[in-house]
Amino acid sequence: MAVKRIGILTGGGDVPGLNSVIKTVVYRASEIGCEVIGIRRGWEGLTHVNLEDPASRARYILPLNRENTRSIDRTGGTYLHSSRTNPSKMKKVPPTLEGQDFPAKETTKKGVTSTVYDVTKAVLRNIETLGLDYLIPIGGDDTLSYAAELDRHGMKVVAVPKTMDNDVRNTEYCIGFSTAITRAMDAIERQRTTVGSHERIGVFRVFGRDAGYTALYTAYVTSIRCCIPEFKVDLPKLIGFLIGDKKNNPSNYSLVILSEGAEWEGYQVKEYGEADAFGHRKKMSVAEDLSNEIKAATGEETIVSDLTYDLRSGSPDFVDRMVATTFAGMAIDAIEEGKHGLMTAISNGCYTLAEIPDPKLGPRHVDIGTQYNTERYRPTYDRKMGLPVFLTKV
């Protein structure tokens, strides 16, 4: 086999299961005579590194072997660290590349125009210097959008999808989702005692900028109301439901879970801070805003809990360890077979290889017609016969 050296990196937010991918890639690669090079801090490791500087090389390049990856799958996070870096749209040329000429263009998002630089030629040069035959990027739709770009430029890529939002297209499951739902479920079940003791309305916020899978599936397994970005609820109706749930509960409390991007009619989630490399700004808490609306409309007291970062921390559950390990093995299988420009995936409940999603299509969204009850602001529980285990199709 011509392949001798494989690069691997993790981009975007961390999720449980990343280290299982890294370890399995290293172990499988060693069995077929391949060396694995870890690229630290995601795409930044290929844009900011100066391979002639030993300190810079040590900061961004980490050769991986069985010894230094032996136990990493027992913990969460990413052994290789991460960043939100988009080499094709950099607001500033990295210090190591200053003085070099790169394509520049103006981009406008939400009325703000800025100049960005495409340093892909520097990335390709670093890849060539490192002698990488293949690259395995692990990430969500942002990270994978650049993975597809690299493959179009001739670098062979086999991608692995991860995101606790489970919103990458062309796959029914992304690493990190199961653990996030399990953590959210546990947190809500624990907090029932506090919310119930004080006879209040519990308002929970989880990640989900554009897609509501995390809120929807948590609501599914905890039997509570939910609000997702794909559907703007009627605020008075939602508050009426929560008051009714509270009155009908022997413990006199009610619960609702919101995606961070959820909105109601006439309301838009506020944003703050500078946009990241992929144009995303942080969102203010819709849970706090809903809490204020509930108090103003009814006088009822609430308890607001932000579950966001807690859901992506710690070690992975069984599903994420299994899927991560399997995806890693599939990536090496694909490399052995000379395939590239593909992503490990699950389709119709089965493991498969799929095309890396077209970034122009954006994230995968909840199918309102089959998954969300717009009359009751709950998940739909009927008509599941024949669906794959994660209840959604690509």
Buried (B, 14 or more C-beta within 10 A) or exposed (E): EEBEBBBBBBBBBBBBBBBBBBBBBBBBBBEEEBBBBBBBBBBBBBBBBBBEEEEBBEBBBBEBEEEBBEEBBEBBBBBBBBBBBBBBBBBEBBEBBEEEEBEEEEEEEEEEEEEBBBBBBBBBBBBEEBEBBBBBBBBBBBBBBBBBBBBEEEBBBBBBBBBBBBBBBBBBBBBBBBBBBBBBBEBBEEBBEEBBEBBBBBBBBBBBBBBBBBBBBBBBBBEBBBBBBBBBBBBEBBBEBBBEBBEEEEEEBBBBBBBBBBBBEEBEBEEEEEBBBBBBBEBEBBBBBBBEBBEEEBEBEBBBBBBBEBBBBEBBBEBBBBBBBBBBBBBBBBBBEEBBBBBBBBBEEEBBBBEBBEBEEBBBBBEBEBBBBBEEBBBBEEEEEEBBEBBBEB
